[in-house]
Amino acid sequence: MIAQQRKFWCVAGEFGERSAEASGKLRLAADEGADWPAVGDWVAAELHDPSTTAVIQEVLARRSKFVRKSPGKRIEEQVIAANVDTALLVSALDDDFNPRRVERYLAQCWESGAKPVIVLNKADTCEEACARAAEMERVTVGTAVCVVSAKTGDGFGELEEFLRPGQTLVLLGSSGVGKSTIVNRLLGQTVQEVHPVRESDSRGRHTTTSRELFILPAGALLMDTPGLREMQLWDAEDGVAQVFADINALAGKCRFGDCRHEGEPGCAVQAALDAGTLDPARLENRRKLMREQEF
């Protein structure tokens, strides 16, 4: 599966590239959003005539999947990308820089089975790029952090080790972080339209409106995705625990096993807050993401 826009797909095989539709059998069997084909999926499809639309009969087992809770009020899983080796979690270094948002993406990524890499884009617009990169490294211990400028090409050498032949990557992030510009830079040509962000708040509007798979010159496969306005976690309890492993380690040192870290005596988490070694915003984000897993 190389492209998707809602319930319209494009598949590639020995017959080349073809538009595709789900068979009646697949439509009946797809009870939930996660049952539908996603970009990166291997599918069994029939092509009755070389000039006709391919018919998807089955989605084969996935070895990894990046998901979220479906936007809006629906309580179901939505697959953003399937069979991914590395997830490039893109954040901008401009006024939209937000480590808390990256923690959210990182939690779902650890749950997905893919390896996360933090890509801090727009280094050319930020005089505090080094300081912000250091801040990100403190909250994403053990995860590679690459500082780049898709506009100038600076820093892209850091990404080369992840672009080996046979590797599949996905770009994930909110609108305006520069994912489309990164795609164009990695491909060496303009294939994705680019829109400027608002100067007032550094927020972007959707440039990419569909999910699509590209073959990079180095041989890797790269998925581009639309900016995610909502990124609510789905079944990511283990991922949340991994993102906040440092706080969990502190919690294990509290005097009481049921400590809520709200001023109880002997609270190691509170001691770290008082000592300035733990960011209160990081602790609050942990609480927020843990609450999401209760529903």
C-alpha positions as CSV (number, residue, x, y, z in Angstrom):
1,M,0.0,0.0,0.0
2,I,1.8,3.2,-1.2
3,A,-0.9,5.9,-0.8
4,Q,-4.2,6.5,1.0
5,Q,-6.7,9.3,1.1
6,R,-9.7,8.3,3.3
7,K,-11.1,5.1,1.7
8,F,-9.2,5.5,-1.5
9,W,-5.9,3.6,-1.9
10,C,-3.0,3.1,-4.3
11,V,-1.1,-0.2,-4.4
12,A,2.1,-1.3,-6.1
13,G,3.1,-4.7,-7.2
14,E,4.5,-6.6,-10.2
15,F,1.8,-5.0,-12.3
16,G,3.0,-1.5,-11.4
17,E,0.9,1.1,-9.5
18,R,-2.9,0.9,-9.5
19,S,-5.7,2.6,-7.7
20,A,-7.4,0.2,-5.3
21,E,-10.7,-0.4,-3.6
22,A,-11.7,-2.8,-0.8
23,S,-13.5,-5.9,-1.7
24,G,-17.0,-6.5,-0.3
25,K,-15.6,-9.2,1.9
26,L,-13.0,-6.8,3.4
27,R,-15.6,-4.1,3.9
28,L,-17.8,-6.5,5.8
29,A,-14.9,-7.8,7.9
30,A,-13.5,-4.3,8.7
31,D,-15.4,-3.7,11.9
32,E,-13.0,-1.1,13.2
33,G,-10.8,1.6,11.7
34,A,-7.7,-0.5,12.4
35,D,-9.0,-3.3,10.1
36,W,-8.8,-1.0,7.0
37,P,-5.6,-0.9,4.9
38,A,-3.0,1.7,5.8
39,V,0.1,3.0,4.0
40,G,2.9,0.5,4.5
41,D,0.6,-2.5,4.6
42,W,1.2,-5.6,2.5
43,V,-2.1,-6.6,1.0
44,A,-3.5,-9.4,-1.1
45,A,-5.1,-7.8,-4.1
46,E,-6.7,-8.9,-7.4
47,L,-6.3,-7.2,-10.7
48,H,-8.8,-8.6,-13.2
49,D,-7.7,-6.4,-16.0
50,P,-4.4,-4.4,-16.4
51,S,-6.4,-1.2,-16.9
52,T,-8.8,-1.6,-14.0
53,T,-8.8,-0.8,-10.3
54,A,-7.2,-3.4,-8.0
55,V,-9.4,-5.1,-5.5
56,I,-8.0,-5.5,-2.0
57,Q,-9.0,-8.9,-0.5
58,E,-7.0,-9.0,2.6
59,V,-4.6,-7.0,4.8
60,L,-1.6,-9.2,5.8
61,A,-0.2,-9.3,9.4
62,R,1.6,-6.2,10.4
63,R,5.0,-6.3,12.2
64,S,4.6,-2.8,13.5
65,K,1.9,0.0,13.4
66,F,1.8,3.6,14.6
67,V,-1.7,4.3,15.8
68,R,-3.8,6.9,17.6
69,K,-7.3,7.2,18.9
70,S,-9.6,8.2,16.1
71,P,-10.2,12.0,16.1
72,G,-13.5,13.2,17.5
73,K,-15.8,11.3,19.8
74,R,-15.3,7.8,18.2
75,I,-13.6,5.4,20.5
76,E,-11.6,3.3,18.1
77,E,-8.0,2.8,16.9
78,Q,-6.8,4.5,13.7
79,V,-3.6,3.2,12.0
80,I,-1.5,6.0,10.7
81,A,1.4,3.9,9.2
82,A,2.1,0.2,9.1
83,N,5.3,-1.9,8.9
84,V,7.6,0.9,9.9
85,D,11.2,0.5,11.1
86,T,11.9,4.1,12.2
87,A,9.5,6.9,13.1
88,L,10.9,10.4,12.5
89,L,9.1,12.5,15.1
90,V,9.4,16.0,13.7
91,S,9.2,19.1,15.9
92,A,10.1,22.7,14.9
93,L,12.6,24.8,16.8
94,D,10.6,28.0,16.3
95,D,7.9,29.3,18.6
96,D,6.0,26.1,18.3
97,F,8.7,24.1,20.1
98,N,6.9,21.8,22.6
99,P,8.7,18.9,24.4
100,R,5.4,17.9,26.0
101,R,3.9,17.2,22.5
102,V,7.0,15.1,21.6
103,E,6.6,13.1,24.8
104,R,3.1,12.2,23.6
105,Y,4.3,11.1,20.2
106,L,7.2,9.2,21.7
107,A,4.9,7.2,24.0
108,Q,2.8,6.0,21.1
109,C,6.0,5.3,19.1
110,W,7.5,3.1,21.8
111,E,4.2,1.2,21.7
112,S,4.2,0.8,17.9
113,G,7.3,-1.4,17.6
114,A,9.2,1.2,15.5
115,K,12.4,3.0,16.6
116,P,11.8,6.7,17.4
117,V,14.2,9.4,16.2
118,I,13.5,13.0,17.2
119,V,14.0,15.5,14.3
120,L,14.2,19.1,15.3
121,N,13.7,21.2,12.2
122,K,14.0,24.9,11.3
123,A,17.4,25.3,13.0
124,D,18.0,28.2,10.7
125,T,15.2,30.2,12.4
126,C,16.3,29.6,16.0
127,E,19.1,31.2,17.9
128,E,18.6,28.8,20.8
129,A,18.8,25.6,18.7
130,C,21.5,24.1,20.8
131,A,19.8,24.9,24.1
132,R,16.5,23.5,22.9
133,A,18.1,20.4,21.5
134,A,19.7,19.8,24.9
135,E,16.4,20.3,26.6
136,M,14.9,17.7,24.3
137,E,17.7,15.2,24.9
138,R,17.1,15.5,28.7
139,V,13.5,14.3,28.3
140,T,14.1,11.7,25.6
141,V,17.0,9.9,27.1
142,G,18.2,7.0,24.8
143,T,16.5,8.5,21.7
144,A,18.5,10.0,18.9
145,V,17.9,13.8,18.5
146,C,18.9,15.3,15.1
147,V,18.9,19.1,14.6
148,V,18.3,20.0,11.0
149,S,17.2,22.7,8.6
150,A,15.2,21.4,5.7
151,K,15.5,24.9,4.1
152,T,19.3,24.9,4.0
153,G,20.1,21.2,4.3
154,D,22.2,21.6,7.4
155,G,22.2,18.5,9.7
156,F,20.8,16.1,7.2
157,G,24.0,14.0,7.4
158,E,22.8,12.9,10.8
159,L,19.8,11.1,9.2
160,E,21.8,9.1,6.7
161,E,22.3,6.1,9.1
162,F,18.5,5.7,9.2
163,L,18.0,5.8,5.4
164,R,19.6,2.5,4.5
165,P,18.1,0.3,1.7
166,G,15.3,-1.9,3.0
167,Q,14.4,0.5,5.8
168,T,10.9,2.0,6.0
169,L,10.5,5.3,7.8
170,V,7.5,7.6,8.6
171,L,7.4,11.3,9.2
172,L,5.1,12.3,12.0
173,G,4.3,15.7,13.6
174,S,1.9,18.5,13.7
175,S,1.1,20.9,10.9
176,G,3.8,23.5,10.2
177,V,6.9,21.6,11.5
178,G,8.3,21.2,8.0
179,K,7.6,17.6,7.1
180,S,6.9,18.3,3.4
181,T,10.1,20.3,3.1
182,I,12.0,17.4,4.7
183,V,10.5,15.1,2.1
184,N,11.5,17.4,-0.7
185,R,15.1,17.7,0.7
186,L,15.5,13.9,1.1
187,L,14.2,13.2,-2.4
188,G,16.3,16.0,-4.0
189,Q,13.2,17.4,-5.8
190,T,10.0,19.1,-5.0
191,V,7.2,16.6,-4.8
192,Q,5.3,18.0,-1.9
193,E,3.7,21.5,-1.8
194,V,4.9,23.8,0.9
195,H,2.9,26.5,2.7
196,P,4.3,29.1,5.0
197,V,3.3,29.1,8.7
198,R,1.5,31.9,10.4
199,E,4.0,34.4,11.9
200,S,1.7,35.1,14.9
201,D,2.0,31.7,16.4
202,S,4.3,29.6,14.1
203,R,1.4,27.3,13.3
204,G,0.9,25.7,9.9
205,R,-2.0,24.6,7.8
206,H,-2.2,21.2,6.2
207,T,0.0,21.0,3.1
208,T,-0.1,17.2,2.9
209,T,-3.6,15.8,2.7
210,S,-3.0,12.2,2.1
211,R,-0.5,9.5,3.3
212,E,2.0,8.5,0.7
213,L,5.1,6.3,0.4
214,F,8.2,7.5,-1.5
215,I,11.4,5.7,-2.5
216,L,14.5,7.7,-1.5
217,P,17.7,7.8,-3.6
218,A,19.5,5.9,-0.9
219,G,17.0,3.0,-1.2
220,A,14.9,3.5,1.9
221,L,11.1,4.0,1.9
222,L,9.7,7.2,3.4
223,M,6.0,7.8,4.4
224,D,4.8,11.3,4.5
225,T,1.6,12.0,6.6
226,P,-0.7,15.0,7.1
227,G,-0.1,17.1,10.2
228,L,-1.9,15.5,13.1
229,R,-4.2,18.1,14.8
230,E,-5.1,15.5,17.4
231,M,-2.8,12.9,18.9
232,Q,-4.7,11.0,21.6
233,L,-2.9,7.9,22.7
234,W,-4.3,4.4,22.1
235,D,-3.4,1.5,24.4
236,A,0.0,3.0,25.1
237,E,0.5,2.3,28.8
238,D,3.9,0.6,28.3
239,G,5.0,3.4,26.0
240,V,4.1,6.0,28.6
241,A,6.1,4.1,31.2
242,Q,9.1,4.1,28.9
243,V,9.0,7.8,28.2
244,F,8.8,8.6,31.9
245,A,11.2,5.8,33.1
246,D,13.1,8.4,35.1
247,I,10.1,9.5,37.1
248,N,9.0,5.9,37.6
249,A,12.4,5.2,39.1
250,L,12.0,8.1,41.5
251,A,8.5,6.9,42.4
252,G,10.0,3.5,43.4
253,K,12.1,5.3,46.1
254,C,9.1,7.0,47.7
255,R,8.4,6.0,51.4
256,F,4.9,4.8,50.6
257,G,4.0,2.5,47.8
258,D,0.7,4.3,47.1
259,C,2.4,7.8,47.0
260,R,0.6,10.2,44.7
261,H,3.5,12.6,44.7
262,E,1.4,15.4,46.0
263,G,3.4,16.4,49.1
264,E,3.4,13.2,51.0
265,P,6.3,12.7,53.5
266,G,9.2,10.8,52.0
267,C,8.2,11.5,48.4
268,A,11.2,11.1,46.2
269,V,9.4,12.8,43.3
270,Q,8.6,15.8,45.4
271,A,12.2,15.9,46.5
272,A,13.4,16.0,42.9
273,L,10.9,18.9,42.2
274,D,12.2,20.8,45.2
275,A,15.8,20.2,44.1
276,G,15.0,21.5,40.6
277,T,16.1,18.2,38.9
278,L,12.6,17.4,37.7
279,D,10.5,19.7,35.6
280,P,7.0,20.2,37.0
281,A,5.6,20.4,33.5
282,R,7.1,16.9,32.7
283,L,5.5,15.4,35.8
284,E,2.1,16.9,35.0
285,N,2.3,15.6,31.4
286,R,3.0,12.1,32.8
287,R,-0.1,12.4,34.9
288,K,-2.1,13.6,31.9
289,L,-1.0,10.7,29.6
290,M,-1.5,8.2,32.4
291,R,-5.1,9.4,32.9
292,E,-5.7,8.9,29.1
293,Q,-4.9,5.3,29.5
294,E,-7.7,4.8,32.1
295,F,-10.4,5.4,29.5
